[in-house]
Amino acid sequence: MNPTLLDNQRHQGLRLDTRLKADWGDAVTAVQTVPQEFRLLQAHFPIVFQAVEQGQRFQPVALLGLTLGHNTWVSPQGAWLAPHLPWALERQPLLVGRDGEGWVVHVDEDSPRLGSAHGEPLFLPQGGHSPLLQRRLGVLQALHQGMQGLPGFMTALLRHQLLEPMSLDIEQPGGGVHRVGGFSVIHEERLDALSGQVVAELHEAGHWLPIAMAVASLAQLRSLLEREQAHGLAP
């Protein structure tokens, strides 16, 4: 990776290949997300929580698959097959960097998505942002802003003990069961048992809607399994 400050002169001739490819790192089974994206994700992908730092902290992720190294939402031609492309994938190859006390936009000059011959331009001939770059900058900003508020959201979930380990048992054609673990989900019984005051506090803090979206998203686990089975991937 070679993050460099995005510049309309230095990067004037760069073009971005918007396809997604396994050898570019897009064949992932889960991508990090933020509460502000939950509403866009919940109709297509299960939203679960992954432990980091020896289980002392959690981060929300959208499940894109159940088989390591495969992502059935990417077509053989590199097109994304769902109405919403998760921000963590769409923002590539842009990154947030620091310039003193402020935030700036970097671009990974080593990204295989960039070149001078193929793809869509990042900048217009006069130096302004192309529509593609404007969109990706907006996605990067939304993701960055969401990350700033994520600690407060996760603290609220943990304070009220609203996470429980998820175990998904998949029956194998030859018999036996394959268990998908390592994730947590919203504990619905504890959520239902919250007092009106706590619910009001979560709502006032902006946490209640993303919690509801995360719960609703779990209905997509079955369709995700069926999708993988149709592609011959599920164990």
C-alpha positions in Angstrom: 0.0 0.0 0.0 1.2 3.5 -0.9 -1.2 6.1 0.5 -0.5 9.5 -1.0 -2.4 12.8 -0.7 -5.0 13.0 -3.5 -4.0 15.8 -5.8 -5.7 16.9 -9.0 -2.4 17.6 -10.7 -0.4 14.6 -9.6 -3.3 12.3 -10.3 -4.8 14.1 -13.3 -4.4 11.1 -15.6 -5.5 8.3 -13.2 -8.4 6.2 -14.0 -10.3 3.9 -11.7 -11.4 0.4 -12.7 -14.7 -0.1 -10.8 -14.9 -3.8 -11.2 -14.5 -6.1 -8.2 -12.1 -9.0 -8.3 -11.0 -11.8 -6.0 -7.3 -11.1 -6.5 -8.0 -7.4 -5.6 -9.2 -8.5 -2.1 -12.9 -8.4 -2.9 -13.7 -12.0 -2.2 -14.3 -11.3 1.5 -17.0 -13.0 3.6 -17.5 -9.9 5.8 -16.8 -6.2 5.6 -16.8 -3.6 8.4 -19.7 -1.3 8.5 -21.1 1.5 10.7 -24.6 2.1 12.2 -25.4 4.8 9.6 -25.2 2.2 6.9 -27.4 -0.5 8.6 -30.6 0.7 6.9 -29.0 0.3 3.4 -27.5 -3.1 4.3 -30.3 -4.9 6.2 -32.5 -5.8 3.2 -29.6 -7.8 1.6 -26.9 -8.8 4.2 -26.9 -10.0 7.8 -25.4 -7.5 10.2 -23.4 -9.2 12.9 -20.7 -8.2 15.4 -17.1 -9.5 15.3 -14.8 -9.5 18.4 -11.5 -7.7 18.1 -8.6 -7.3 20.5 -9.1 -10.6 22.3 -12.8 -10.1 22.6 -12.6 -6.8 24.5 -14.1 -4.8 21.7 -16.6 -5.5 18.9 -17.1 -4.1 15.5 -20.2 -4.5 13.2 -19.7 -6.3 9.9 -22.0 -7.2 7.0 -21.8 -10.9 6.1 -21.3 -11.3 2.4 -20.7 -15.1 2.5 -20.3 -18.1 4.7 -17.5 -19.8 2.8 -14.0 -18.3 3.3 -12.5 -16.8 0.2 -15.8 -16.6 -1.7 -18.2 -13.8 -2.3 -21.2 -14.7 -4.5 -22.3 -11.1 -4.8 -19.4 -10.5 -7.3 -20.2 -11.7 -10.9 -17.5 -13.3 -13.0 -17.3 -10.0 -15.0 -16.6 -8.1 -11.8 -20.1 -6.5 -11.3 -21.8 -6.2 -7.9 -25.0 -8.2 -7.8 -26.8 -6.4 -5.0 -28.6 -3.0 -5.0 -26.2 -1.7 -2.4 -22.4 -1.9 -2.5 -21.1 -1.8 1.1 -19.2 1.4 1.7 -16.1 -0.4 2.9 -15.8 -1.8 -0.7 -17.0 1.2 -2.6 -14.6 3.7 -1.0 -11.6 1.9 -2.5 -8.8 3.0 -3.2 -9.5 6.1 -1.2 -8.4 6.4 2.5 -8.7 9.0 5.2 -5.4 10.5 6.4 -4.3 13.1 8.8 -2.7 16.5 8.0 -1.8 18.1 11.4 -5.2 18.4 13.2 -7.3 18.0 10.1 -8.4 15.0 8.0 -7.4 14.7 4.3 -8.1 12.2 1.5 -5.3 9.8 0.4 -5.3 7.5 -2.5 -3.4 4.2 -2.6 -1.2 4.6 -5.6 -0.3 0.9 -5.5 -3.9 -0.1 -5.9 -4.5 -2.4 -9.0 -7.7 -0.6 -9.5 -5.8 2.5 -10.7 -4.2 3.0 -14.1 -4.0 5.4 -17.0 -5.5 3.2 -19.7 -8.7 1.7 -18.4 -11.6 2.7 -16.2 -13.2 6.0 -15.4 -11.2 9.2 -14.7 -10.9 10.6 -11.2 -10.6 14.2 -12.4 -12.2 16.3 -15.2 -9.9 17.8 -17.8 -10.2 21.2 -16.0 -9.1 19.6 -12.7 -12.5 19.2 -11.0 -13.7 16.0 -9.4 -15.4 13.6 -11.8 -18.9 12.2 -10.8 -17.2 8.9 -9.9 -14.7 10.7 -7.5 -17.5 12.8 -6.0 -19.4 9.7 -5.2 -16.5 7.9 -3.7 -15.5 10.9 -1.6 -19.1 11.0 -0.3 -18.9 7.4 0.6 -15.5 7.8 2.3 -16.8 10.8 4.3 -19.9 8.8 5.4 -17.8 5.9 6.5 -15.4 8.1 8.4 -18.1 10.0 10.2 -19.7 6.7 11.1 -16.5 5.4 12.6 -16.3 8.5 14.8 -19.6 7.6 16.4 -19.1 3.8 16.5 -17.5 3.7 20.0 -20.6 5.2 21.5 -22.9 2.8 19.8 -20.9 -0.2 20.8 -20.6 1.0 24.4 -24.4 1.3 24.6 -24.8 -2.3 23.3 -22.3 -3.7 25.8 -23.6 -1.6 28.7 -27.0 -3.2 28.3 -25.6 -6.6 27.4 -27.3 -6.7 24.1 -24.9 -9.0 22.3 -24.9 -12.8 22.3 -22.7 -15.3 20.4 -24.2 -16.5 17.1 -23.9 -20.1 16.0 -25.3 -21.1 12.7 -25.5 -24.8 12.1 -25.5 -25.8 8.4 -26.5 -29.4 7.5 -24.1 -31.0 5.1 -25.4 -33.1 2.2 -23.5 -36.1 3.3 -24.7 -35.8 6.9 -23.3 -33.9 9.8 -23.4 -30.3 10.6 -21.0 -27.4 9.8 -21.1 -24.6 12.4 -20.4 -21.0 11.5 -19.2 -19.1 14.6 -17.0 -16.2 15.7 -19.8 -13.6 15.5 -22.3 -12.1 17.9 -25.8 -10.8 17.2 -28.4 -8.6 19.0 -29.9 -10.5 22.0 -33.6 -10.0 21.2 -35.0 -11.1 24.5 -32.8 -8.6 26.4 -33.8 -6.0 23.8 -37.5 -6.7 24.4 -37.0 -6.5 28.2 -35.4 -3.0 28.2 -37.3 -0.4 30.2 -39.1 2.5 28.4 -36.5 4.8 29.9 -33.6 2.9 28.4 -35.3 2.6 25.0 -35.9 6.4 25.1 -32.2 7.0 25.9 -31.1 4.7 23.0 -33.5 6.5 20.7 -32.3 9.9 21.8 -28.7 8.9 21.2 -29.6 7.7 17.7 -28.9 4.0 18.5 -32.4 2.6 18.5 -32.9 2.6 14.7 -29.6 0.9 13.8 -30.3 -1.7 16.5 -33.7 -2.5 14.9 -32.0 -2.6 11.5 -29.4 -5.1 12.8 -32.2 -7.3 14.2 -34.2 -7.2 10.9 -31.1 -8.1 8.9 -30.8 -11.5 10.5 -33.7 -12.6 8.2 -31.1 -12.5 5.4 -29.1 -15.4 6.9 -31.3 -18.0 5.2 -31.2 -16.3 1.8 -27.4 -16.0 2.2 -27.1 -19.7 2.8 -29.4 -20.5 -0.1 -27.3 -18.3 -2.3 -24.2 -20.1 -1.4 -25.8 -23.5 -1.9 -27.0 -22.4 -5.3 -23.3 -21.7 -6.2 -22.2 -25.0 -4.7 -20.2 -23.3 -1.9 -22.0 -24.0 1.3 -20.5 -26.9 3.3 
